[in-house]
Amino acid sequence: MPSFRASLAVIRVTDGRSPTEVLAAAQAGIATSWHVEDGFVDVDPLRRGGLPRVTVRFVVPWSNNASEDATAWQAARQLATHVGQVAQWRDLRVFRRTKGRWDAIGPA
């Protein structure tokens, strides 16, 4: 099955929520309909003055590239909806695994 990553930048965690809830919410958003392979918070951007990014890796069923990409964006929007319940975010991105590299794909 094709592998994707959905990622967004976390601006601020909502008062009363913990940072760990952000990753949990992101994974839960994807897991509602798709298989989650991994999830992590990228701290490298912090060293360059950027925002932390939450990334979730997941798979979608085989079909054709356009349909798979559209499904991946649907999953990413679910991720964003769930994260939006515990944090402010921006810059939603989706990447597709292609021959050992992660290629950005545009919104469907």
Secondary structure, DSSP 8 states (H G I E B T S, - for coil): --EEEEEEEEEEE-TT--HHHHHHHHHHHHHTTSEEEEEEEE-HHHHTT---EEEEEEE---S-HHHHHHHHHHHHHHHHHHHTTTEEEEEEEEEEEETTEEEEE---
